[in-house]
Amino acid sequence: MKYDVILFDAAETLFTTRGTVGEIYFEVAQRYGSQSSAAEIEDAFLRQFQHSGPLHPENEKQWWRAIVHGVFSEVGMVPNFDRFFDEVYEQFRDDRGWRLFPETLDVLNELRRAGYRLGVISNFDSRIYSVLESLKILTLFDFITISSETGFAKPDPEIFQAAIQSAGVPAARILFVGDNLSNDVIPGIRAGMDSILIDRAGRARSPNPAKVIQNLQQIPNEILTEQS
């Protein structure tokens, strides 16, 4: 086989939120008296998240608290913010906040049966383990590399090197699948891995430095085509 390991980004590649982040925050915030709309919260979240640094294991909840506090400082502070934040933080710990894409489970099982080792590389915090467990795919992965444990966030090359080291094979023996060109695909290629862009919305521009697929079901076909 051309590859020994297939490495995946997590959010928006394997799974997605149950609605937008703004909608989920709104659902909880309105119970605390918030008057802000889901759209206002979503816009503020995107601005706050864009300017956040990498997660570290010793302060990951405080890192998220600062982002969420920044969001509601923009749109109108939630009464009893600490209780609100604790509730919304827990919402993203399991399948209350996340759902698999329809094809994810079948594709991962197919790849495992074909003999590939699977891994995750993500700018996620330690909740990824409970998320994957709740979505019933945690046991399908041989290793998980996340920014809150490495201290580096994609596209920093250090997190890619940490994933390659965990894989225990040369980068050329790893296929990487991610949904973001600048955070996933380009740094994955620079790290020496073959990379595929998953573009569910069909927004990728041409020319593209990587192969583009629209769902995970196309991954086995790509592999079988290359190795036949």
Secondary structure, 3 states (H helix, E strand, C coil): CCCCEEEECCECCCEEECCCHHHHHHHHHHHHCCCCCHHHHHHHHHHHHHCCCCCCCCCHHHHHHHHHHHHHHHHCCCCCHHHHHHHHHHHCCCCCCEEECCCHHHHHHHHHHCCCEEEEEECCCCCHHHHHHHCCCHHHCCEEEEHHHHCCCCCCHHHHHHHHHHHCCCHHHEEEEECCHHHHHHHHHHCCCEEEEECCCCCCCCCCCCEEECCCCHHHHHHHHHHC
